[in-house]
Structures are given as structure tokens and as C-alpha cells.
């Protein structure tokens, strides 16, 4: 506290006011404000994703981005093009970018001292005499001492916000890639079920003619119709699933109106013959994990908070300054105000911060355990999907083709009926569906491993993913609730 006390007829008021202004300027000079939009992390993130990123701010570049999106939507979309549209147009991602602005604002605020409080009073004696003018400026000087600690905590929060933005970008890439693969698989399944419906319809029509001729029983006709009706129902379900996958892609790309009429290109690529999994996958996942980096950052923040609370446990307020009084002569001396720690010695604050630090350390350990397990599980999934797809390609599909060919020969020789031939072709189509499922499983597993090698746990709603996200969310809630 800095205070000047004077009698009105002894010292000119302007002199006291000048001293106060100088003191206030000195105080504010201690805490220069930092400003900035915090957009640099988004620009830097482009280098690691190999995709263009853009933060909408109402600039002319926004219009150029919209034109680029329209150009992409006019083409048959590949996986890369779909991901690019999502990264440029997904409004949820744009909202996540604002976390950088919020963290930047918190960082600026942490570097500022609270405004000094100017006070004044005029005392007029009731029995006459000289009136007294009292002017003062008060400032909590503990803020000056704690300013570096508060700035370090805010900087830690800003680093965490940058990691969260990176996580959001990687999650969107992963989710969009999976949606694209599933949409491709759904389109292929629809084509196959259309073939099954056609085959069962032919079989049912043939059975109906045979029944009219009295060559088969009503039971045999009913069975053929059942197969046909079930095939139609399965086709309808496959079409609905395809439509749902399109809507998933539409949401991720952030398009609406006429833009929802986008077209998808190609079919699922076959499993590559040289498909391999890294021998050191587990260690690489641990070393690159953004989730662990966020958890480490929270440990640092909790440690800094504990240090701050420990240092200010006994005295959470401290006012220092000087006081000057003029009566017949100037009297000048220091002034201070310190709380007496009789009851509150900061025990609760320190205990809470210590518990939060331990909590973040335990969450970090649990997250590392889950990551290692997920890496091993992802390896199992990829190898199984690759083996299954290869078995379908090398064994099941050729075997089904051989069965169809042999049945066709027997049918031509009148040793097999039309029902047997149509059934063989249906089973061939279903084997093709099994192959598509295996290939889809492979690309999903590969995308999951790629996501983990980028540093992010797969965010497709699996049990382990939900557990990891819960750990992250609980940590954020704990930090905000301090």
C-alpha cells in the first residue's frame, strides 16, 4: 500500500496527485501485456499432417478456401480429398481452434497485475479549522512475487491447448478415413446384395412355374419365396447402412444442401502383399503419444500449482508500500499489511494441490498401460485381418468359383437343378461379402495403427478409447475445478 496523507492548506493537492500517478505508472510498468491470436500452432500443424489447415477469421483467404472446397466436391472423392474437405470445413474443428485463443487470453491475463485501487477522502472538522485531504493507492504486492508462477501455469495451459488442437486434427483425419472406407464397403455390399436378390428372384420365379406345372410342392415354393423375401430385406438394410455412412461422411465434411450430393470414387483397395507391422510398434506408440504428452503437461501444471500454493500457504496476501503525512513537517515511512496465520495456514490448498499432483501421476501411468495394451491389440487386429483377407483371396473365393463352375457343368448335363446352380452363385456372392469385410477390417486396423503412430489413441468409440478419453476429460475437469 502506498499512501499519502496531507492537510489541504499545507501541501498543494496537485503534488500528492502527481506522486500517486507516478506510483501507479510504476506499478503498471511491471506487467506488460502480451498479445497474439495464437494461430501459429495451426500453421505449424500442417507440416505434420500433409494437409492444408485453415482457421476462419473473416479474411479474404476464407473465400479462397470455400472455392477450393467447392472444386473438390465437384469431383469423385478419394480418401485424401474427403479428409481435406473435413479439415477445411468441419465447424467442430474450427471451434476447437478457439481453444488456442482462450489459452492465449489466459496467458495474457496471467502476465497482468490487478489494477491498483485509488482512494481518497476529505475530512472537514465540525468545529471549524483546517480540512484534511487523504489520498491513497493500494496494491497487493504478493501478486508481483507470484507473477512468474502464474505465467508458468498459464504457459503450461497454452501448451496443453496446442496439444488438444493437434489431437482434434488427428482425430478428424482418422474418423474421416474410417467413414470413407466404410462407405466404400457399404457400396460394394449393396452391389452384392443386388446380385443375391436377382438370383433369388430368378429361383423364386422358376419355382413358381414348376408349382404351376405341379412339379414341386407348396412347401418348396414357400421356401424359395422366403429366400427371395429375406434377400430383399437384407438389400434394404444394406442400402440404409450405406445411406447412414454417407451421412457420417457428410457430417465430418461439414456440408449441407446441394453439397450433400457428393460422389465417392473407387472401391476398397486390396490388402497389399507386403503388409507388415513394425516390430517396435509398442515403443513407438509410447514415444509419440500426444495423450501422454497432455498427461505430462498436466503433471507439470499440477506441480507448479503445488509449488505456488506451498509458497503462499501462510501468507496469501501481502501489501507493502510507503506512507507520507504532512502536518508541521513531512513524515515518511514504510507501511505493510500481513495476515496473521492463526487459523488458515493453507493446509487445505496445499493438501488439495498435492492430491491433484498424485492424481495426474496415476492417470499418466494408467494411460501408458492402456496405450501399450492398445498397441498390442492393434497389431493382433491387423495381422488377423490380413490373414483373413488373404485366406479368402487364396482359398475361399477360388473354391467358391470352382463350385459354381462344377455346378454349371452338372446343370448343363442335367445332373443338377437350377436351384442348386442359383444357390452356388449366391454362396459365391456371400463369400465376396466376407472378403470385403476382411479387407475393411484390415484398412480400419491399418488406419488405427497409423493414428497411434501419429501420436493419438484411436477415437472410434472402442472400450479402450473411451477409457482413455475419460482419463483425459477427468484431468481437464480436475484442472478447471481448482
Residue pairs with C-beta under 8 A, 6 or more apart in sequence:
1 136
1 137
1 138
1 139
1 319
1 320
1 321
1 323
1 335
1 336
1 337
2 20
2 23
2 136
2 137
2 138
2 139
2 321
2 322
2 323
2 335
3 135
3 136
3 137
3 138
3 321
3 322
3 323
3 324
3 335
4 16
4 19
4 20
4 135
4 136
4 323
4 324
5 132
5 134
5 135
5 136
5 323
5 324
5 325
5 326
6 13
6 16
6 132
6 133
6 134
6 135
6 324
6 325
6 326
7 130
7 131
7 132
7 133
7 326
7 327
8 122
8 130
8 131
8 132
8 133
9 130
9 131
10 130
10 326
10 327
11 326
13 133
16 133
16 135
17 135
19 324
20 118
20 135
20 136
20 137
23 116
23 137
24 116
24 118
24 137
27 113
27 116
27 137
27 139
28 113
28 116
30 113
30 144
30 147
31 111
31 112
31 113
31 147
32 111
33 108
33 111
33 112
34 107
34 108
34 111
35 108
36 104
37 57
37 100
37 101
37 104
38 100
38 101
38 103
38 104
38 158
38 161
39 55
39 57
39 100
41 100
41 162
41 165
41 166
42 53
42 54
42 55
42 97
42 100
42 165
43 53
45 53
45 165
45 166
45 169
46 52
46 53
48 166
48 454
49 87
49 169
49 170
49 173
51 83
51 84
51 87
51 173
52 68
52 84
52 87
52 88
53 87
53 88
53 169
54 61
54 62
54 65
54 88
55 94
55 97
56 62
56 65
56 94
65 88
68 88
69 85
69 88
69 89
70 259
72 81
72 84
72 85
73 85
73 255
73 259
73 262
75 81
75 263
75 265
76 263
76 264
76 265
76 266
77 85
77 180
77 262
77 263
77 264
77 265
78 265
78 266
79 177
79 180
79 181
82 176
82 177
82 179
82 180
82 249
82 252
82 253
83 172
83 173
83 176
83 177
83 180
85 253
85 254
85 255
86 93
86 172
86 173
86 176
86 252
86 253
86 254
87 93
87 169
87 172
87 173
89 253
89 254
89 255
90 172
90 252
90 253
90 254
91 254
92 168
92 172
92 254
93 168
93 169
93 172
96 164
96 165
96 168
97 165
99 161
99 164
99 165
100 158
100 161
100 162
100 165
102 161
103 154
103 157
103 158
103 160
103 161
103 162
104 158
106 154
106 157
106 158
107 151
107 154
107 155
107 157
107 158
109 154
110 147
110 150
110 151
110 153
110 154
111 147
111 150
111 151
111 154
113 139
113 143
113 144
113 147
114 139
114 140
114 143
116 137
116 138
116 139
117 137
117 138
117 139
118 135
118 136
118 137
119 135
119 136
119 137
119 138
120 133
120 134
120 135
120 136
121 133
121 134
122 131
122 132
122 133
122 134
123 131
123 132
123 133
123 134
124 131
124 132
125 131
137 321
138 319
138 321
139 319
139 321
140 317
140 318
140 319
141 318
141 319
141 320
141 321
142 312
142 315
142 316
142 317
142 318
145 318
146 308
146 311
146 312
149 304
149 307
149 308
149 311
150 308
152 304
153 301
153 304
153 305
153 308
156 297
156 300
156 301
156 304
157 301
157 479
159 297
160 294
160 297
160 298
160 301
163 290
163 293
163 294
163 297
164 294
166 290
166 455
166 456
167 290
167 291
167 294
167 456
170 290
170 451
170 454
170 455
170 456
171 456
171 459
172 252
173 451
174 447
174 448
174 450
174 451
174 456
174 458
174 459
174 460
175 252
175 459
175 460
176 249
176 252
176 253
177 447
178 444
178 447
178 460
179 245
179 248
179 249
179 252
180 249
180 264
181 268
181 440
181 443
181 444
181 447
182 245
182 248
182 440
183 242
183 245
183 246
183 248
183 249
183 264
184 264
184 266
184 267
184 268
184 440
185 268
185 436
185 437
185 439
185 440
186 238
186 241
186 242
186 245
187 242
187 264
187 267
188 267
188 268
188 436
189 238
189 241
189 242
189 433
189 436
190 235
190 238
190 239
190 242
192 429
192 430
192 432
192 433
192 436
193 231
193 234
193 235
193 238
194 235
195 425
195 429
196 231
196 234
196 235
196 426
196 429
196 430
197 228
197 231
197 232
197 235
199 231
199 422
199 425
199 426
199 429
200 224
200 227
200 228
200 231
200 422
200 426
201 228
201 231
202 422
203 224
203 227
203 228
203 418
203 419
203 422
203 423
204 224
204 225
204 227
204 228
206 418
206 419
207 216
207 220
207 221
207 224
207 225
207 419
208 221
208 224
210 216
210 221
211 217
211 218
211 220
211 221
224 419
249 262
250 256
250 260
250 262
253 262
255 262
268 436
268 439
268 440
268 443
269 439
269 443
270 389
270 393
270 439
271 385
271 386
271 389
271 390
271 393
271 438
271 439
271 442
275 382
275 386
275 442
275 446
277 379
277 382
277 383
277 449
278 284
278 453
281 375
281 378
281 379
281 449
281 453
282 372
282 375
282 376
284 453
285 371
285 372
285 374
285 375
285 452
285 453
286 292
286 368
286 371
286 372
286 375
288 452
288 453
288 454
288 455
289 371
289 452
289 455
289 456
289 457
290 454
290 455
290 456
291 367
291 371
291 455
291 456
291 457
291 468
291 472
292 364
292 367
292 368
292 371
293 455
294 472
294 475
295 360
295 363
295 364
295 367
295 471
295 472
295 475
296 364
298 360
298 363
298 364
298 475
298 479
299 357
299 360
299 361
299 364
301 479
302 353
302 356
302 357
302 359
302 360
302 479
303 357
305 353
305 356
305 357
305 482
306 350
306 353
306 354
306 356
306 357
309 346
309 349
309 350
309 352
309 353
310 346
310 350
310 353
312 346
313 345
313 346
313 347
313 349
313 350
314 341
314 345
314 346
315 338
315 339
315 341
316 339
316 346
317 337
317 338
317 339
318 336
318 337
318 338
319 335
319 336
319 337
319 338
320 334
320 335
320 336
321 334
321 335
321 336
322 332
322 333
322 334
322 335
323 332
323 333
323 334
323 335
324 330
324 331
324 332
325 331
325 332
352 482
353 482
356 478
356 479
356 482
359 478
360 475
360 478
363 471
363 474
363 475
366 471
367 468
367 471
370 457
370 464
370 467
370 468
370 471
371 452
371 457
371 468
373 464
374 452
374 457
374 458
374 464
374 465
374 468
375 452
377 464
378 445
378 448
378 449
378 452
378 458
379 449
381 441
381 445
381 448
382 442
382 445
382 446
382 448
382 449
384 441
385 438
385 439
385 441
385 442
385 444
385 445
386 442
388 438
388 441
389 435
389 438
389 439
389 441
389 442
392 431
392 434
392 435
392 438
393 435
396 431
396 434
396 435
397 431
397 432
397 435
400 424
400 427
400 428
400 431
401 428
403 424
403 427
403 428
404 421
404 424
404 425
404 428
407 416
407 420
407 421
407 424
408 421
410 416
410 420
411 417
411 418
411 420
411 421
444 460
448 458
448 460
451 457
451 458
451 459
452 458
457 464
457 465
457 468
457 469
458 465
459 465
459 469
